[in-house]
Amino acid sequence: MHRLRTMIVAVIGVSLLAMLTEQAWRPSMAQAETYVAGKFGVTLPQSLSSGVTTQEGIAGLDMSDQALKTSINVGAKLGHYFSRAKWLGIETGLSYTTPHIKEGSITFTGPGGSLNSGTLSGVHQQILIWEVATLLVRYPGNRLQPYIGVGPALFFGSLKGPSAPPGQSATSIGFNAEAGVRYFLTRRWALFGEGTYNRATLSYSSNDSNPNADPFGFRATYSAFTLNLGVSYHF
């Protein structure tokens, strides 16, 4: 009888220990969940495409594609998953990247034919993306949580020659799509890896408030894949 009681106490003790260990890292799914995150990665841009001139006097000319450089990407985001649908959430975030335009030539095409610009020096491009409201769907696992999301985004772009005066700027509406997986190290802290796709039509116009700015204006499609690693804190 003494041995039986000892075995029962041992089983209960092991069970309680397992439950406490589980709760030590398991994220709370019974209530709403909010998180903040930071991320770092690389932007793999496609060429600026479907370009059209918008500058007065030469507007309407088609432009050949302009190749962009791979660049570093950094960002932060704030997200929330709902208590009544723990698989559904919403997220907002900021991303910054510098996919500079490579040195090369541009071919302008219009009703009168085509004209090649000759070799042009590269242009510095900076893009800040505000992922306004990304709708997220996840598998609410205990430790491993795959997720996907899509939503609108605002793009703030600027161009400037390496040794030139202030250049063109653009503010455009586009969209953001992402897919990734999050792994919880503890109940609060998690690591994640994700891929995102951004796309927008950037309408670059000269900085009219600065008479020394580059006056050239054009419109082109920006699209890029980004690979990120990050860490998030959940509360």
N, C-alpha and C positions, 0 to 999 in steps of 0.2 A: 504493500500500500504506500509506504514511504517513497519507493522508487517511482510509482505511478504519479504521485503528487509532484515529485521532482521533475518528471518528464512534462507534466502539464504546465508547470510554472515555466519551464524552459521554452516550450512551444509558444506560450503567451508572450514571454519576453522577446523572443525572436520576431514574432509577428508585430509587436509594438515598435521594435527597433526598425523593422522594414517600413512600417507606416510613417514613422518620423523621418527616415531617410528620404522616402518618396516626397514628403511634403517640403523637405528642405530645399529641393530644386524645382519642384513642379510649379509652373505659373498658375495663378489663381484664375480659374475659368468660371467661377460662380458669379463674378461681378465684372463690371466694365474694366477694360484694360487700356491704359494709356502708356505711350513710350516716347522717348527721345533717342535720336541716333545720329552718329557721325559716320561718314563714309569717305573712301579714298580709292581712286582707280584710274583707268585709262579710257580716253575717248577715241573711238575709231570712226572718224567722219567719212562720209561719202563726199564726192565733189559737189560744190555749189552748182546746181543744175537749173534748167529752164529759165536762164537769165534773160532779162529784158531791160533795156535802158529806159530811164524815166527822166533824165535831165532834159530841161527845156531846150529845144532846137534839134536834139537827136533822139527824142523819145520814140519808143516802139521798135528799136533794133534788137534783134535776137543776139544773144551772147553765147559763145561756146562755154562748156563747163570749166570750172576753176578748181583744180585739185587742192585739197586741204591736208595739213599735217596732223599726224597723231599727236595727242596732247594729254597732259595730266588732268584729272578731274577730282574736285573735292566738293563735299556737300554735307548738309545736315537736314534732318527731317523730324517732324512731330506727327505721331499717328494715334489712332484710337480704334479699339474693337468694342462692339456693343455687347451688353450683357445678355440680351434676349436672342441674339444671333452671333454667337462667339466666333463664327467663321467669317463674319462680314465686318469690314472696317473702312476707315477713311484716313487719308494721309496728306499732308502738305510738306513741301520741302524746297530747299534752294540748292542749286548746283552751279559750279563755276568751272569754265574750261576755256582753253585758248587754241582753237584749231586754226592756226595761221594759214593764209593763202600762200601757196608755193609760188616760187618764181616761174614765169612762163609767159605765154602769149594768149591773147584773146582775139577771137574772130567775130567781127560784127557783121550781121547779115540783115539786109533790108531789101526793099523793092528794087533798088539799083544795083544789087549784087553784094559781094562780100569784101571786107577789108580786114587785114590782119594788123594787129597793133605792134607786132614785133615783140621782142623779149622785154617783159616788165619785171621789176624787182618784186620780191615777196611783200605781202601786206600783213601786218599784225591784226589778228581778229580776236576779240574777247566776247564771250557769250555768258550771260547770267540767265539761268532758267529758274523761274518760279513755278514749281509743280503745284498748281493752285489747290486742286482737290482730286486726288487719285483714289478711286473706289477700289478696295482690296477684297479679295476672296482668298482664304487660307484653309489649310487642313489644320485644325486646332489640336495637334498632337501634344504630348507632354513635353518632350524635348525637341523633336524635329518637326518643323512647321514649313512646308512648301507654301508659296503664295504667288498670286498674280494680281496685277492691277492696271488700270487705265484711267486717264482723265485729262482735262485741259491743262495747258501750261502757257505762261507768258515768257517770251524770249526778249531779252534786252541785249542787242549786239552793238559792237563798235568796231570801226576799222581805222587803222593808222599806219602809214608807212614807217619803216624803221627810223628814218631821219626826216620825216615830213611833218607838216603842221597837223593840228587836229583834223581828223577825217570825217567819215560818214557815221551815222548812228541809225539804229532801227529798233522799233518796239512792235512785236507781232504776237498774235495768238496762234498757238499750235497745240500739239498733244504729246503726252508722255505715256509710254507703256512699259511695264516692268514685270519681271518674273525672277523669283529667287527662293532661297531656303534659309531659314533661321534655326540655329541650334542653341538651346538654353544651357549655359554652364551652371547657373544657379537659378533660383526662383526669379531673380530680378535681372540678371545680366545674360546677354545672348550675343553670339557672333552671327553674322549673316553674309552671304554672298549673293549678288544679284546682277542681272543684265537689264539694261534699259534701252529703249529706242525712243528718240526724240525727232520730231519733224515740224517744220514751220516754214512759211514763206516770209523771208526777211526783205523788207523794203528799205534799203539804205538810201538816205538823203543827206545832203550836206548840212553841216552845222551852220545854219543861216545867221546865228547870233555872232559868229566869228568870221570877219571878212577874209581872214587868212586861211580858212578851212578849205579842204578839197571840195570843189563844187559838184563832182561827178555823182550822179544818182543812178541806182539800178535796183532791180527786184530779182531775187533768186530763191530757190528752194534749198534749205539746209536740212540735212538728215544725218543722224549719227547713232551708232551703237556704243554703249558704255558698259564696261565691266567694273564692278565695285566690290570691295570688301569693307565691312563695317562692324561696329559694335553698338548695341542698343541697351537702354536701361528701361525696365518696365515697372510701372507702379499703378 
